[in-house]
Amino acid sequence: MHKKVAVVTLWSGVAQAHAKQLKKLFGEKINIVTYSFDADRIDRTIEADLILISLYSVYINIKKFITPHSKVVIINPTINELQYAQIMSIPAGEKVMVVNYSSEMTMETIALFNQLDINHVEFFPVYPGLADFPHAEYAVTPGETQYVPEFVRRVIDIGHRVLDTGTLVDMAVKLNMEHLLQEEHFIDHLESLKSHRSGLQALLGRTNTLESEMDSLLNVLDDGIIGVDAGGSVHAFNKRAESITGYEKEEVLGKNIEEILPQIPFGQVLETGEPVKATLVKINDSDVSTTVVPVMVSRKTTGALAIINEFTEQERNQHKLRLQYIGKGHKARYRFEDIAGKSPEMVELKNIAARMARSDSSVLISGESGTGKELFAQAIHNASRRKDFQFVAVNCAALPESLLESELFGYEEGSFTGARKGGKIGLFELAHQGTLFLDEIGEMALNLQARLLRVIQEREVMRIGGDRVIKIDIRIITSTNNDLKKLAEQGKFRKDLYYRLNVLPLRTIPLRNRREDILLLAERIKKELEVDYTLTQDAMRAFESCSWEGNVRELRNCVEFLAHLGKKVIDIGDIPFMGQELHEPRKLKDSEWDLINRLWAEIRPQEKKYMLLLECLENSMRLRHRVGRRSLVALAEERGTFLSENEVRGMLNLLKAYGLISLSNGRGGTQITELGISVLEALSIG
């Protein structure tokens, strides 16, 4: 399909010259129409795929006639090798007129000659309307001989200037005809152009003239544009780049980019020839998104171009930027295989959590402090469809209400005293497409609970001081060591929020309810701390018998304490603070005392036999042995008490009915429960 190109200039001769050049290069792939102010009245919409404009001032005049779908290229002219040779033929030291139809074009032509290092003569401008100028023997003009003063003896008409490499490459890219740049006739033409830069360096426009193509075009963009050559020297730096970086253009032009903005990955792109997209860097303590692409000509990297933007709303929707922005500590490191535990209770808990991970519903993880609630939250995230996105965690109990609100919802610049310049993105937004983990949700203030409920229901947030609604897609996992249902009944937690969060409930298991995992966890902690000691049998029993009210945190403290003793063998006497706890049984509740009294009334006068069974079961638990009825009969006989298997069966069934033991079929054996241990300890003291 042919593309339509409109050429708009001040003069028809210039327009025709450009059209001829374009036809030679693009051939039948484009249809060209020309407009000029001296021959046409431009008063209606210009319909074209691309509009080629001679000057920025022309662009301003016709801007209202350009449709949004049309692409614009402002011409940056140059000369070819033949024209260059004509100028260089002028004897050195001569004063030479540069004659053109306007002051703007005349000054631009002189600037071009200077950029091409034509400095063996002294140029001065001459144009219609200029009354006072020096006389000279030589005059150079780009096809405007009618404006040359009659007294000039030697006139060098180099003809109309031609479109430079940058203009042609820009056109090819915007017309989706980049492949033409590799064709022989196109390369030959580009090489015939005279320029102080080669290949696509011209696209970046190494020029200081106000009306140059790069300054004119780039300064109307909303993006910051920085261009460097193959050596890393800056030659393009638009006004938006000045605003974002705080540098003035004059400060950076000609300097190496590594000295000015080393955080922008120009070096990587120039070395590899591969683009670096969607990278977040810090510039003046602000987060700036950066994309750097190589400039290629004939498969060679001749420079690089960076597009920089402040961390805008649109860019925040990019997942890669989010990951980089919140990469410090906001990652889910743990998986289910990282959670230690081989007890049946722990294996089942991990299986349940793994099934929950397949859903997108909210998960409420409850349990005592130190039981691994955040580990389960991270494992659920890493097993979910959101695993490739961000995991954002916040402790609701660690932050004051006002600070927690600003952290969760973010804020706009100037929304309150002390608000950071540029505002701040909230954790809800950062967790977009990922998981937000709200630890200790029971500590959240009621008014924040109301806002959280709305986020869950509507899946949208509004920043503090903002007026825009931001859509989000997140999964919420919460945790608490409180009884949220009870708090809701007391009016201390919103009931509607509780039911929104408690879609998938998960309760972690305290160490005292999975005693066979205690030594396993202790060994893992020892490896993490890189310590090596051995526990005696009594010390191991002490570990397994401890109630571990602080759970894994308390266990870690204990292991770390023992590591600092510097002993190779640890006995029970080396753990005095835990040894004291072993003789302080858990206090029974009134309801549990009522249960004991009913049991004792039922088993009198055989309470000593029942106590013996409980003691045997507790000892077996400490030794990590499973026992059945025959084993209990043998243990009782060793202690001087005769019991038949049928008698033991009846006693065990009664103890199970009161919750003091658990019975398993097959090889599971009989185990004493936490309540059974507490009852045994209480009655032993009594």
Buried (B, 14 or more C-beta within 10 A) or exposed (E): EEBBBBBBBBBBBBBBBBBEBBBEBBEEEBBBBBBBBEEEEBEEEBBBBBBBBBBBEBBEBBEEBBEEEBBBBBBBBBBBEEBBEBBEEBEEEBEBBBBBBBBBBBBBBBBBBBBBEBEEBEBEBBBEEEEEEEEBBBBBBBBBEEBBEEEBEEBBBBBBBBBBBBBBBBBBBBBEBEEBBEEEEBBEBBBEBBBBBBBBBBBBBBBBBEBBBBBBBBBBEEBBBBBBBBEBBBBBBBBBBBEBBEBEBEBBBEBBBEEBBEEBBBBBBBEEBEBBEBBBBEBEEBBBBBBBBBBBBEEEBBBBBBBBBBBEEEBBBBBEBBBBBBEEEBBBEBBBEEBBBEBEEBEEBBEBBBEBBEBBEBBBBBBBBBBBBBBBBBBBBBBBEBBEBBBBBBBBEEBEEEEBBBBBBBBBEEBEEEBEEEBBBBBBBBBBBBBBBBBBBBBBBEEBBEBBBBBBEEEEBBBBBBEEEBEBEBBBBBBBBBEBBEBBEEEEBBEEBBBBBBBBBBBBBBBBEBBBBBBBBBEBBBEEBEBEBEBBEBBBBBBBBBBBBBBBBBBBBBBBBBBEEEEEEBEBEBBEEBBEBBEEBBEBEEEBEEBBEEBEEEBEEEEEBBBBBBBBBBBBBBEEEEBBBEBBBEBBEEEEEEBEEEBBEEBBEBBBEBBBBBBEEEEEBBBBBBBBBBBBBBBEEE
